[in-house]
Amino acid sequence: MDYLELHGQTGEGEFRKRVEVAAVKVAQKVMDNVDNVAPFNQAAGKHDLRLKLAIAHIKSPTELSDNLQYYILAKNDQITLAQLGNVTDEQILDQVEAVWDSFSTQFEAVI
């Protein structure tokens, strides 16, 4: 996708809503302490960082969902709009899980 196509997928559309639900599901996993398998980093202190992000996301899901949406679209900019339309919920969940550790580390740096 080119930059305008990427931008056209942002906002309050279907993709963002699906990312938000996936992020809530990841937050639930972390809060239920079932983040002890890949892709989650098992290094000391990582669960605590993930938990802080999970709680913040449950309290106010909009900001993180917006950030995740932009990140996932940018990371996958090689796919077409048609392919994006065929992305499954599971694939979105996988993408959110894959970046949760990175986002939690960045979140810790700004609070």
Rosetta silent file (secondary structure, phi, psi, omega in degrees, C-alpha in Angstrom):
SEQUENCE: MDYLELHGQTGEGEFRKRVEVAAVKVAQKVMDNVDNVAPFNQAAGKHDLRLKLAIAHIKSPTELSDNLQYYILAKNDQITLAQLGNVTDEQILDQVEAVWDSFSTQFEAVI
SCORE:     score description
SCORE:     0.000 S_00000001
   1 L     0.000  143.617  173.842    0.000    0.000    0.000 S_00000001
   2 L   -84.631  177.491 -173.399    1.174    3.513   -0.628 S_00000001
   3 H   -61.811  -38.789  179.344    1.017    6.181    2.066 S_00000001
   4 H   -68.060  -37.967  176.536   -2.431    7.453    1.111 S_00000001
   5 H   -64.613  -42.508  176.970   -3.834    3.927    1.117 S_00000001
   6 H   -59.277  -46.809 -179.145   -2.282    3.329    4.540 S_00000001
   7 H   -62.341  -35.834  179.451   -3.758    6.552    5.849 S_00000001
   8 H   -64.106  -18.077 -179.845   -7.143    5.599    4.453 S_00000001
   9 L   -92.454   -4.856 -179.384   -7.169    2.523    6.711 S_00000001
  10 L   -89.024  176.999 -179.726   -6.646    4.538    9.893 S_00000001
  11 L    97.586 -152.985 -173.667   -9.287    6.209   12.006 S_00000001
  12 L   -93.537   27.178 -178.067  -12.410    4.659   13.414 S_00000001
  13 L   -76.902 -175.175 -177.223  -12.849    2.047   10.712 S_00000001
  14 H   -59.712  -43.283 -177.455  -13.294   -1.699   10.915 S_00000001
  15 H   -60.525  -45.839 -179.722   -9.577   -2.470   11.074 S_00000001
  16 H   -62.166  -40.269  178.070   -9.033   -0.203   14.080 S_00000001
  17 H   -62.458  -38.914  178.657  -11.993   -1.728   15.892 S_00000001
  18 H   -68.348  -38.096  176.325  -10.564   -5.188   15.313 S_00000001
  19 H   -64.119  -41.392  179.846   -7.156   -4.054   16.610 S_00000001
  20 H   -61.442  -44.229  178.738   -8.836   -2.625   19.712 S_00000001
  21 H   -65.070  -41.375  177.779  -10.599   -5.909   20.464 S_00000001
  22 H   -61.131  -41.323  179.384   -7.363   -7.844   19.890 S_00000001
  23 H   -65.977  -36.789  175.936   -5.552   -5.521   22.311 S_00000001
  24 H   -64.958  -39.403  177.825   -8.260   -6.053   24.933 S_00000001
  25 H   -64.138  -40.985  177.571   -7.833   -9.811   24.480 S_00000001
  26 H   -65.685  -42.910  177.975   -4.056   -9.501   24.954 S_00000001
  27 H   -58.486  -41.333  178.469   -4.605   -7.313   28.023 S_00000001
  28 H   -62.444  -43.311  178.055   -6.932   -9.992   29.412 S_00000001
  29 H   -59.335  -45.035 -179.105   -4.291  -12.686   28.852 S_00000001
  30 H   -64.792  -45.359 -178.867   -1.695  -10.602   30.665 S_00000001
  31 H   -65.477  -30.560  177.332   -4.053   -9.774   33.536 S_00000001
  32 L   -87.001    4.220  176.231   -4.972  -13.465   33.851 S_00000001
  33 L    62.419   37.078  175.220   -1.245  -14.287   33.918 S_00000001
  34 L  -112.184   35.346  178.065   -1.322  -16.479   30.813 S_00000001
  35 L  -106.414   31.593 -176.233    1.441  -14.529   29.093 S_00000001
  36 L   -98.868   23.828  177.215    4.104  -17.061   30.037 S_00000001
  37 L  -134.628  166.104  175.996    4.568  -18.424   26.514 S_00000001
  38 L   -58.217  146.247   11.796    5.871  -17.083   23.209 S_00000001
  39 L   -90.349    9.413 -176.162    5.671  -14.509   21.779 S_00000001
  40 L   -76.473  135.485  178.976    5.889  -12.854   25.197 S_00000001
  41 L   -70.494  129.581 -176.596    9.376  -12.159   26.565 S_00000001
  42 L   -98.421   10.144  178.712    9.980  -14.129   29.778 S_00000001
  43 L   -62.576  153.207 -179.011   12.859  -12.001   31.077 S_00000001
  44 L   -54.745  133.383  176.620   12.612  -10.793   34.650 S_00000001
  45 L    87.554  -13.499 -176.993   10.291   -7.829   35.027 S_00000001
  46 H   -67.672  -38.271  178.452    8.664   -8.130   31.602 S_00000001
  47 H   -60.949  -41.371 -179.662    5.342   -9.410   32.943 S_00000001
  48 H   -61.336  -39.516  176.997    5.109   -6.391   35.246 S_00000001
  49 H   -65.625  -43.622  178.612    5.632   -4.055   32.291 S_00000001
  50 H   -62.659  -37.712 -178.955    3.012   -5.915   30.262 S_00000001
  51 H   -65.982  -41.811  177.388    0.616   -5.753   33.198 S_00000001
  52 H   -59.430  -43.889  178.715    0.966   -1.961   33.529 S_00000001
  53 H   -66.371  -40.406  179.876    0.172   -1.578   29.842 S_00000001
  54 H   -60.715  -45.923 -179.627   -2.733   -4.026   30.096 S_00000001
  55 H   -64.343  -43.899  178.435   -4.326   -2.121   32.971 S_00000001
  56 H   -61.511  -39.553 -178.935   -3.861    1.204   31.201 S_00000001
  57 H   -68.853  -40.746  178.773   -5.396   -0.232   28.039 S_00000001
  58 H   -63.442  -38.092  179.374   -8.434   -1.645   29.828 S_00000001
  59 H   -67.146  -38.731 -175.372   -9.004    1.738   31.488 S_00000001
  60 L  -151.676   87.905 -171.734   -8.740    3.668   28.221 S_00000001
  61 H   -75.181  -12.531 -171.640   -8.353    1.563   25.075 S_00000001
  62 H   -64.349  -51.901 -173.818   -8.420    4.342   22.494 S_00000001
  63 H   -61.997  -49.042 -179.477   -4.838    5.666   22.583 S_00000001
  64 H   -63.776  -40.129  179.664   -3.082    2.299   22.526 S_00000001
  65 H   -62.185  -40.367  176.461   -5.420    0.993   19.827 S_00000001
  66 H   -61.360  -46.742 -179.276   -4.648    3.993   17.646 S_00000001
  67 H   -63.681  -43.511  178.661   -0.910    3.481   18.130 S_00000001
  68 H   -62.222  -42.806  179.913   -1.125   -0.254   17.479 S_00000001
  69 H   -57.646  -49.612 -179.931   -3.178    0.313   14.352 S_00000001
  70 H   -62.231  -43.359 -178.973   -0.598    2.683   12.882 S_00000001
  71 H   -62.521  -47.778 -177.254    2.283    0.385   13.818 S_00000001
  72 H   -64.417  -41.637  177.704    0.667   -2.734   12.362 S_00000001
  73 H   -63.873  -43.430  179.833   -0.263   -0.961    9.129 S_00000001
  74 H   -64.855  -40.820 -178.887    3.241    0.472    8.749 S_00000001
  75 H   -65.651  -31.214 -175.783    4.859   -2.878    9.496 S_00000001
  76 L  -110.541   33.830 -175.078    2.683   -4.625    6.912 S_00000001
  77 L   -67.634   -7.736  179.729    2.704   -1.930    4.240 S_00000001
  78 L   -81.480  -12.360  179.815    3.596   -4.490    1.571 S_00000001
  79 L   -83.381  157.320  179.835    0.109   -6.012    1.593 S_00000001
  80 L   -88.025  167.148  176.464   -2.648   -4.775   -0.697 S_00000001
  81 H   -60.306  -38.600  178.454   -5.975   -3.335    0.366 S_00000001
  82 H   -62.301  -43.018  178.305   -7.639   -6.557   -0.779 S_00000001
  83 H   -65.186  -39.633  178.103   -5.289   -8.600    1.398 S_00000001
  84 H   -61.037  -38.277  178.312   -5.930   -6.285    4.349 S_00000001
  85 H   -65.780  -20.405 -179.167   -9.642   -6.866    3.903 S_00000001
  86 L  -101.232    5.530  179.524   -9.043  -10.613    4.204 S_00000001
  87 L   -66.519  134.930 -178.959   -6.936  -10.477    7.370 S_00000001
  88 L   -86.107  162.343  175.648   -8.410  -12.720   10.055 S_00000001
  89 H   -59.723  -38.367  179.498   -9.022  -11.768   13.676 S_00000001
  90 H   -62.897  -39.302  178.365   -6.406  -14.356   14.654 S_00000001
  91 H   -66.074  -38.923  176.869   -3.809  -12.692   12.430 S_00000001
  92 H   -66.195  -43.350  177.467   -4.529   -9.323   14.033 S_00000001
  93 H   -58.876  -43.480  177.906   -4.287  -10.884   17.487 S_00000001
  94 H   -58.976  -42.004  179.868   -0.921  -12.407   16.524 S_00000001
  95 H   -64.488  -42.868 -179.904    0.343   -8.983   15.408 S_00000001
  96 H   -66.334  -44.572  177.692   -0.770   -7.322   18.658 S_00000001
  97 H   -59.727  -39.491 -176.242    0.785  -10.075   20.794 S_00000001
  98 H   -64.864  -26.882 -178.019    4.024   -9.805   18.829 S_00000001
  99 H  -107.510   -0.499 -175.698    4.472   -6.117   19.668 S_00000001
 100 H   -59.382  -42.959  179.213    3.012   -6.034   23.206 S_00000001
 101 H   -61.061  -45.446 -179.770    6.437   -6.357   24.890 S_00000001
 102 H   -62.673  -44.618  178.728    7.883   -3.546   22.805 S_00000001
 103 H   -65.014  -37.057 -179.836    4.913   -1.303   23.478 S_00000001
 104 H   -67.237  -35.785  176.932    5.023   -2.087   27.202 S_00000001
 105 H   -66.412  -43.183  178.734    8.692   -1.095   27.362 S_00000001
 106 H   -66.890  -37.960  178.260    7.955    2.165   25.552 S_00000001
 107 H   -61.138  -43.789  179.625    4.920    2.776   27.766 S_00000001
 108 H   -60.553  -35.138 -176.983    7.111    2.363   30.858 S_00000001
 109 H   -70.348  -22.911 -176.908    9.527    4.950   29.476 S_00000001
 110 H  -103.816   -5.111  178.194    6.823    7.632   29.242 S_00000001
 111 L   -98.438    0.000    0.000    5.003    7.152   32.549 S_00000001
